[in-house]
Amino acid sequence: MYFDTHCHLNSEQLYEKRADYVRHAMDCGVDHMVVVGYNLKASELAVAISHEFENVYAAVGIGPEDCLDTDAEELAKLEALLTKPKVVALGEIGLDYHWDTVPPQKQKAIFRAQLELAKKYQQIVVIHCRDAMQDTYEILAGAGVKGIMHCYGGSVEMAQRFIKLGFKISLAGPVTFKNARIPKEVAAKLDLKDLLIETDAPYLAPTPLRGKINEPANVVYTASEIARLRGVSVEEVARQTTENAMKVFRI
């Protein structure tokens, strides 16, 4: 039993054939999925998709790359989504300095505003962090929330700091990449009770499917690589990461 804690069945690449992707995932033993929003429209779709399938849940949020025009009205609409059935997290939210398309100060303001919503509704958060590790940590350290570091790409030492704040570390397809030394160290050295697995589908397809459209069924490759790195069975990784996910999402 696997739990894909982060996928985008609400994306243009997957949405039309979402039922096929869910069915294929179930056939491969992926019993639970969370569809994650990254802007208001994608969040609305995530909620709608969660109502179509029994073991599919939703996270709603406005990500750092989509927050340039976010205002109080849009945040109010997001807040309304937080109360919908099967919404299990606020996300993905955070900071992304890689593309330089949204000024950091704007990203931080929307990030903090959504963290306040998470506190108000006692909801966990799903964090997107790219090239902004220290700023993300400093904001979360004072936020009083818990959640998930999505598609984590930082060091073991930084992961341990996030874990102390109450976060789980989620690993995706990059841990399977041949030269991905740091994600492999994270997979091998952290306590398995602190790890989650995800696909981030349709992005970041794992080895041996790199370059193809990713889908929730492929989370099994991530689990297999973590098992190999740790010298344990894939069944143990699947069981523990699923148990971790059920607890963090309060399912």
Secondary structure, DSSP 8 states (H G I E B T S, - for coil): -EEEEEE-TTSTTTGGGHHHHHHHHHHTTEEEEEEE-SSHHHHHHHHHHHTTSTTEEEEE---GGG-TT--HHHHHHHHHHTTSTTEEEEEEEEEE-SS--S-HHHHHHHHHHHHHHHHHTT--EEEEEES-HHHHHHHHHTT---EEETT--S-HHHHHHHHHHTEEEEE-GGGGSTT-HHHHHHHHHS-GGGEEE---BTSS--TTSTTS---GGGHHHHHHHHHHHHTS-HHHHHHHHHHHHHHHTT-
